[in-house]
């Protein structure tokens, strides 16, 4: 692991580890894997070649009652760990998936991750069908607020299905980044899946300069007596010395301090609505019930209303800070800088005046011309072709729309 702030975890159904030690060592070294979970190791008690894993601790759970099977975890020796639970029975590869073991681990630990070839198919993690294992796993996920973080990349080569899963708890999900089904390593009939876990966020620092210290330091470095300047070369040398003294004085007066993290916190009611929405979406994917769909739409509208209100409150707070503070105060410029760095409000907002005029002209030309073939390259508008609105506006329709306008009884000439 190159970065102590992160840890990279991977899973692979190796389909016999005996003849794949070299391939797996190359994979974990090239990808910087810190923890590798393995399915179907096919190892026995007298397995050899384990000395090649000298930089890793290898926890094994070989299948004892028949051939095949077996699981193992490779952990870099610099990590401390504790073995919580180990069993070996006819569930075999289902060790973590059994409700007793799976619920025990996930319920008692705030930050937990589950990896394995679970043979569970479900449309919620991009499979084309749902099998019995997928249905059972989905019930466990809903019950304990767990999340499958796989994307649509298939993990099993033969059926192009997604059965090698990475599952995290609700608290670990925001710390999970850079999921990848790695199709670059052809080790077995499964592709390795990997994830990056953020252990701690990088520390951000800023520079603070004490200008009193700067003035004192610069006075000590600057010559008290007037320098002798006879030529332009002498002048350039004195300017260079003075610039150097400024840099030294600035360095002496400046120190680095940690900046406070300002995370965006959602109100509890919004987080609750989002959780309910996710559960309803899963339910709708199974039932296609219209009432469920209506409930999802209602929650969407509520979330939009709340976020709009929060946005207004944020702007009110911003303007209040700008009004109450003076341009000579630091908070005024910090708040102003934060708002000016926001994303543009409209697409193509950076167009100059001439480009905007041309865009408007082409827009109206397209709206009122019967046979308009070319579209403007840059436009402030998005055009949607539908069965209902697929013909240009006629002059008759325009006259009728104008005549239907209500009289505003405005004073003066219209």
C-alpha positions as CSV (number, residue, x, y, z in Angstrom):
1,X,0.0,0.0,0.0
2,X,1.5,3.3,-1.1
3,X,-0.8,5.6,0.8
4,X,-1.3,5.1,4.6
5,X,-4.6,6.9,4.3
6,X,-6.1,4.1,2.2
7,X,-6.3,0.4,2.1
8,X,-7.0,-1.7,-1.1
9,X,-9.1,-4.8,-0.7
10,X,-9.8,-7.4,-3.4
11,X,-11.6,-10.7,-3.9
12,X,-10.9,-13.5,-6.4
13,X,-12.4,-16.9,-7.0
14,X,-9.0,-18.4,-8.0
15,X,-10.4,-22.0,-8.8
16,X,-7.4,-23.7,-7.3
17,X,-4.5,-21.8,-5.7
18,X,-2.0,-24.5,-6.2
19,X,-1.0,-23.6,-9.7
20,X,-1.6,-19.9,-9.5
21,X,0.8,-18.6,-6.8
22,X,2.9,-16.6,-9.3
23,X,-0.1,-15.0,-11.1
24,X,-1.6,-14.0,-7.8
25,X,1.6,-12.6,-6.4
26,X,2.1,-10.5,-9.6
27,X,-1.5,-9.3,-9.3
28,X,-1.2,-8.1,-5.7
29,X,2.2,-6.5,-6.2
30,X,1.2,-4.7,-9.4
31,X,-2.2,-3.5,-8.1
32,X,-0.9,-2.7,-4.6
33,X,-3.5,-5.0,-2.9
34,X,-3.3,-5.0,0.9
35,X,-6.0,-7.7,1.6
36,X,-7.0,-10.4,-0.9
37,X,-9.9,-12.7,-0.2
38,X,-9.8,-16.0,-2.1
39,X,-12.6,-18.5,-2.9
40,X,-12.1,-22.2,-4.1
41,X,-8.5,-22.4,-3.0
42,X,-8.5,-26.3,-3.2
43,X,-5.7,-26.4,-0.6
44,X,-5.0,-29.3,1.7
45,X,-3.0,-29.5,4.9
46,X,0.3,-30.4,3.1
47,X,0.0,-27.6,0.6
48,X,3.4,-26.3,-0.7
49,X,4.6,-22.9,-2.2
50,X,3.1,-21.0,0.7
51,X,6.6,-19.6,1.4
52,X,6.2,-17.3,-1.6
53,X,3.7,-15.3,0.5
54,X,6.4,-14.1,2.9
55,X,5.1,-10.5,3.0
56,X,1.5,-11.6,3.9
57,X,-0.3,-13.5,6.6
58,X,-2.4,-16.2,5.1
59,X,-5.5,-17.3,7.0
60,X,-6.9,-20.5,5.6
61,X,-10.1,-22.4,6.0
62,X,-9.6,-25.5,3.8
63,X,-12.6,-27.8,3.0
64,X,-12.0,-31.0,5.0
65,X,-15.0,-33.2,4.1
66,X,-14.5,-33.4,0.3
67,X,-12.3,-32.1,-2.6
68,X,-12.4,-28.6,-3.8
69,X,-13.7,-25.6,-2.0
70,X,-11.8,-23.7,0.7
71,X,-11.3,-20.0,1.4
72,X,-8.4,-17.9,2.4
73,X,-7.4,-14.3,3.2
74,X,-4.0,-12.7,2.4
75,X,-3.3,-9.8,4.7
76,X,-0.1,-7.7,4.6
77,X,1.9,-8.3,7.7
78,X,1.9,-4.7,8.8
79,X,-1.8,-4.9,9.5
80,X,-3.1,-6.2,12.8
81,X,-6.1,-8.4,12.8
82,X,-8.3,-10.6,14.9
83,X,-10.0,-13.8,13.7
84,X,-13.7,-13.4,14.7
85,X,-15.3,-16.5,13.4
86,X,-14.3,-19.6,11.5
87,X,-16.4,-22.6,10.6
88,X,-16.1,-25.6,8.3
89,X,-19.3,-27.5,7.4
90,X,-21.4,-28.5,4.4
91,X,-22.3,-24.9,3.6
92,X,-18.7,-24.6,2.5
93,X,-18.4,-21.6,0.3
94,X,-21.5,-20.1,2.0
95,X,-19.6,-19.5,5.2
96,X,-20.2,-15.7,5.3
97,X,-23.5,-15.9,3.5
98,X,-25.3,-18.0,6.1
99,X,-27.8,-15.7,8.0
100,X,-26.2,-16.5,11.4
101,X,-22.6,-15.7,10.5
102,X,-23.5,-12.9,8.1
103,X,-25.9,-11.1,10.4
104,X,-23.5,-11.6,13.4
105,X,-20.6,-9.8,11.6
106,X,-22.7,-7.0,10.0
107,X,-24.8,-6.2,13.1
108,X,-22.0,-5.9,15.6
109,X,-19.6,-3.8,13.6
110,X,-20.2,-0.3,12.3
111,X,-17.5,-0.6,9.6
112,X,-17.7,-4.0,8.0
113,X,-17.1,-5.4,4.5
114,X,-18.2,-8.7,3.0
115,X,-16.6,-10.2,-0.1
116,X,-17.2,-13.5,-1.8
117,X,-18.4,-15.5,-4.7
118,X,-22.0,-15.7,-3.4
119,X,-23.7,-17.2,-6.5
120,X,-26.5,-14.7,-5.9
121,X,-28.2,-13.3,-8.9
122,X,-30.4,-10.2,-8.6
123,X,-31.3,-7.3,-10.9
124,X,-30.4,-4.8,-8.2
125,X,-26.7,-5.6,-8.9
126,X,-27.2,-5.7,-12.7
127,X,-27.9,-9.4,-13.2
128,X,-30.6,-10.3,-15.8
129,X,-32.5,-12.6,-13.4
130,X,-33.1,-13.3,-9.8
131,X,-32.4,-16.7,-8.2
132,X,-33.2,-18.1,-4.7
133,X,-29.8,-17.0,-3.3
134,X,-30.3,-13.5,-4.7
135,X,-33.7,-13.2,-3.2
136,X,-32.4,-14.3,0.3
137,X,-29.4,-11.9,0.1
138,X,-31.7,-9.0,-0.9
139,X,-33.8,-9.6,2.3
140,X,-30.6,-9.5,4.4
141,X,-29.4,-6.3,2.7
142,X,-32.7,-4.6,3.4
143,X,-32.9,-5.8,7.0
144,X,-29.4,-4.5,7.9
145,X,-29.1,-1.5,5.5
146,X,-26.2,-3.1,3.6
147,X,-25.1,-2.1,0.1
148,X,-23.7,-4.0,-2.9
149,X,-21.2,-1.7,-4.5
150,X,-20.6,-3.6,-7.7
151,X,-21.1,-1.9,-11.0
152,X,-22.4,-3.5,-14.2
153,X,-19.1,-5.2,-15.1
154,X,-19.5,-9.0,-15.1
155,X,-17.3,-11.0,-12.8
156,X,-17.9,-14.6,-14.1
157,X,-16.6,-15.2,-17.5
158,X,-18.7,-18.1,-18.6
159,X,-22.2,-16.7,-18.0
160,X,-21.1,-13.0,-17.9
161,X,-22.9,-12.6,-14.6
162,X,-22.2,-10.6,-11.5
163,X,-21.7,-13.0,-8.6
164,X,-18.4,-11.9,-7.0
165,X,-19.8,-9.2,-4.7
166,X,-18.5,-6.6,-2.4
167,X,-21.0,-5.6,0.3
168,X,-20.5,-2.8,2.9
169,X,-22.3,-1.4,5.9
170,X,-24.0,1.9,5.7
171,X,-21.2,3.7,7.6
172,X,-18.5,2.2,5.4
173,X,-20.2,3.0,2.1
174,X,-19.0,6.7,2.0
175,X,-15.5,5.6,2.6
176,X,-15.5,3.1,-0.3
177,X,-14.1,4.4,-3.5
178,X,-12.7,3.3,-6.9
179,X,-14.6,0.0,-7.3
180,X,-13.1,-2.0,-10.2
181,X,-13.8,-5.3,-11.8
182,X,-10.2,-5.8,-13.1
183,X,-10.3,-7.4,-16.5
184,X,-6.6,-7.0,-17.0
185,X,-5.6,-10.2,-15.0
186,X,-6.7,-13.5,-16.5
187,X,-6.0,-15.7,-13.5
188,X,-9.1,-18.0,-13.4
189,X,-12.6,-18.2,-14.8
190,X,-13.6,-15.2,-12.5
191,X,-12.3,-11.7,-12.7
192,X,-10.9,-10.1,-9.5
193,X,-13.0,-7.3,-7.9
194,X,-11.3,-4.6,-5.8
195,X,-12.2,-1.6,-3.8
196,X,-10.3,1.2,-2.0
197,X,-11.2,2.1,1.6
198,X,-10.4,5.5,3.0
199,X,-8.9,5.0,6.5
200,X,-8.5,8.7,7.2
201,X,-8.9,11.8,5.1
202,X,-5.7,13.6,4.1
203,X,-4.9,16.6,6.2
204,X,-5.4,19.9,4.5
205,X,-3.2,22.9,5.5
206,X,-3.1,26.6,4.8
207,X,-0.5,29.3,5.3
208,X,-0.9,32.0,7.8
209,X,1.6,35.0,7.8
210,X,2.3,37.1,10.8
211,X,3.0,40.5,9.3
212,X,4.6,42.0,12.4
213,X,7.1,39.1,12.4
214,X,7.6,39.7,8.7
215,X,8.4,43.4,9.2
216,X,10.9,42.7,12.0
217,X,12.6,39.9,10.0
218,X,12.9,42.1,6.9
219,X,14.3,45.0,8.9
220,X,17.0,42.7,10.3
221,X,17.9,41.4,6.9
222,X,17.9,44.8,5.1
223,X,21.1,46.9,5.1
224,X,20.9,49.9,7.4
225,X,23.4,52.0,5.5
226,X,22.5,53.2,2.0
227,X,24.1,50.9,-0.6
228,X,26.6,52.2,-3.1
229,X,25.0,52.1,-6.6
230,X,27.2,53.4,-9.4
231,X,26.0,51.3,-12.4
232,X,22.9,49.5,-13.5
233,X,24.5,46.2,-12.6
234,X,24.9,47.4,-9.0
235,X,21.2,48.4,-9.0
236,X,20.2,44.9,-10.3
237,X,22.3,43.2,-7.6
238,X,20.7,45.3,-4.8
239,X,17.2,44.6,-6.2
240,X,18.0,40.9,-6.3
241,X,19.3,41.0,-2.7
242,X,16.2,42.8,-1.5
243,X,13.9,40.3,-3.2
244,X,15.8,37.5,-1.6
245,X,15.4,39.2,1.8
246,X,11.6,39.5,1.2
247,X,11.4,35.8,0.5
248,X,13.4,34.9,3.6
249,X,11.4,37.2,5.8
250,X,8.1,35.8,4.4
251,X,9.3,32.3,5.1
252,X,10.2,33.2,8.7
253,X,6.9,34.8,9.3
254,X,4.7,32.1,7.7
255,X,3.5,28.8,9.3
256,X,1.3,26.0,8.1
257,X,-1.8,25.2,10.1
258,X,-4.5,22.5,9.6
259,X,-7.7,23.7,8.1
260,X,-11.1,22.7,9.6
261,X,-13.1,20.2,7.5
262,X,-16.5,21.4,6.6
263,X,-18.5,18.4,5.5
264,X,-21.9,18.8,3.9
265,X,-24.4,17.4,6.4
266,X,-27.9,16.4,5.3
267,X,-30.7,16.9,7.7
268,X,-31.9,13.6,9.4
269,X,-35.3,13.8,7.7
270,X,-33.7,14.0,4.2
271,X,-31.5,11.1,5.0
272,X,-34.5,9.1,6.2
273,X,-36.4,9.9,3.0
274,X,-33.5,8.9,0.8
275,X,-33.2,5.5,2.6
276,X,-37.0,4.9,2.2
277,X,-36.7,5.8,-1.5
278,X,-33.9,3.3,-2.1
279,X,-35.9,0.5,-0.4
280,X,-39.0,1.4,-2.5
281,X,-36.9,1.3,-5.6
282,X,-35.7,-2.2,-4.8
283,X,-39.3,-3.2,-4.1
284,X,-40.5,-1.7,-7.3
285,X,-37.8,-3.6,-9.3
286,X,-39.3,-6.8,-8.0
287,X,-43.1,-6.0,-8.1
288,X,-43.5,-3.3,-10.7
289,X,-46.4,-2.1,-8.5
290,X,-47.8,1.3,-9.6
291,X,-48.6,2.3,-6.0
292,X,-44.9,1.8,-5.1
293,X,-44.0,3.9,-8.1
294,X,-46.3,6.7,-6.9
295,X,-44.7,6.6,-3.5
296,X,-41.3,7.0,-5.0
297,X,-42.4,10.0,-7.0
298,X,-43.9,11.6,-3.9
299,X,-40.7,11.1,-1.9
300,X,-38.8,12.6,-4.8
301,X,-40.9,15.7,-4.8
302,X,-40.5,16.1,-1.0
303,X,-36.7,15.8,-1.3
304,X,-36.6,18.4,-4.0
305,X,-38.7,20.8,-1.9
306,X,-36.5,20.4,1.1
307,X,-33.3,20.8,-0.9
308,X,-34.7,23.9,-2.6
309,X,-35.5,25.4,0.8
310,X,-32.1,24.6,2.1
311,X,-30.5,26.2,-0.9
312,X,-32.5,29.4,-0.3
313,X,-31.5,29.4,3.4
314,X,-27.9,29.0,2.3
315,X,-28.0,32.0,0.0
316,X,-29.8,34.0,2.7
317,X,-27.0,33.2,5.1
318,X,-24.4,34.1,2.5
319,X,-25.9,37.5,1.7
320,X,-26.4,38.2,5.5
321,X,-22.7,37.5,6.0
322,X,-21.7,39.8,3.1
323,X,-24.0,42.6,4.4
324,X,-23.0,42.3,8.0
325,X,-19.2,42.2,7.3
326,X,-16.9,44.8,5.8
327,X,-14.6,44.3,2.8
328,X,-11.7,44.8,5.2
329,X,-12.7,41.6,7.1
330,X,-11.4,38.2,6.2
331,X,-14.8,36.4,6.4
332,X,-16.2,38.8,3.7
333,X,-13.7,37.6,1.1
334,X,-13.8,34.0,2.2
335,X,-17.6,33.9,1.7
336,X,-17.3,35.8,-1.6
337,X,-14.6,33.5,-2.9
338,X,-16.7,30.4,-2.0
339,X,-19.7,31.6,-4.0
340,X,-17.7,32.8,-7.1
341,X,-16.1,29.3,-7.4
342,X,-19.5,27.7,-7.8
343,X,-20.4,25.9,-11.0
344,X,-22.1,27.8,-13.8
345,X,-25.8,28.1,-13.4
346,X,-26.7,27.6,-17.1
347,X,-25.2,25.5,-19.9
348,X,-23.0,27.5,-22.3
349,X,-23.1,30.4,-19.9
350,X,-19.7,31.4,-21.0
351,X,-20.8,32.4,-24.5
352,X,-20.1,36.0,-25.4
353,X,-22.8,38.4,-26.6
354,X,-22.4,37.7,-30.3
355,X,-22.6,34.0,-29.8
356,X,-25.7,34.3,-27.6
357,X,-27.4,36.4,-30.3
358,X,-26.6,33.9,-32.9
359,X,-27.8,31.0,-30.7
360,X,-31.2,32.8,-30.2
361,X,-31.5,33.6,-33.9
362,X,-30.9,30.0,-34.9
363,X,-33.3,28.8,-32.2
364,X,-36.2,30.9,-33.6
365,X,-35.1,29.9,-37.1
366,X,-35.5,26.3,-36.2
367,X,-38.8,26.9,-34.5
368,X,-40.5,28.7,-37.4
369,X,-38.9,27.1,-40.4
370,X,-40.6,24.1,-41.9
371,X,-37.5,22.5,-43.5
372,X,-34.7,23.2,-41.1
373,X,-31.9,20.7,-41.4
374,X,-28.8,22.0,-39.6
375,X,-28.7,22.5,-35.8
376,X,-26.5,25.1,-34.1
377,X,-23.2,23.8,-32.8
378,X,-23.6,25.6,-29.5
379,X,-27.1,26.2,-28.1
380,X,-28.7,27.5,-25.0
381,X,-31.6,25.1,-25.7
382,X,-32.2,21.4,-25.8
383,X,-34.4,20.0,-28.5
384,X,-36.6,16.9,-27.9
385,X,-38.4,15.1,-30.7
386,X,-41.7,13.6,-29.5
387,X,-44.8,12.3,-31.2
388,X,-46.8,15.2,-29.8
389,X,-44.5,18.1,-30.7
390,X,-42.7,17.1,-33.9
391,X,-43.8,19.9,-36.2
392,X,-42.7,23.5,-36.4
393,X,-45.0,26.3,-35.0
394,X,-47.3,27.7,-37.7
395,X,-48.3,31.4,-38.0
396,X,-51.9,30.5,-37.2
397,X,-50.9,28.9,-33.9
398,X,-48.8,31.9,-33.1
399,X,-51.7,34.3,-33.8
400,X,-54.0,32.2,-31.7
401,X,-51.5,32.1,-28.8
402,X,-51.2,35.9,-28.9
403,X,-54.9,36.5,-29.0
404,X,-55.4,34.2,-26.0
405,X,-53.1,36.3,-23.8
406,X,-54.9,38.0,-21.0
407,X,-55.1,41.8,-21.0
408,X,-52.8,43.2,-18.3
409,X,-54.5,46.6,-18.4
410,X,-51.1,48.2,-18.4
411,X,-50.9,52.0,-18.6
412,X,-49.5,53.6,-21.8
413,X,-49.0,52.2,-25.3
414,X,-48.7,48.4,-25.8
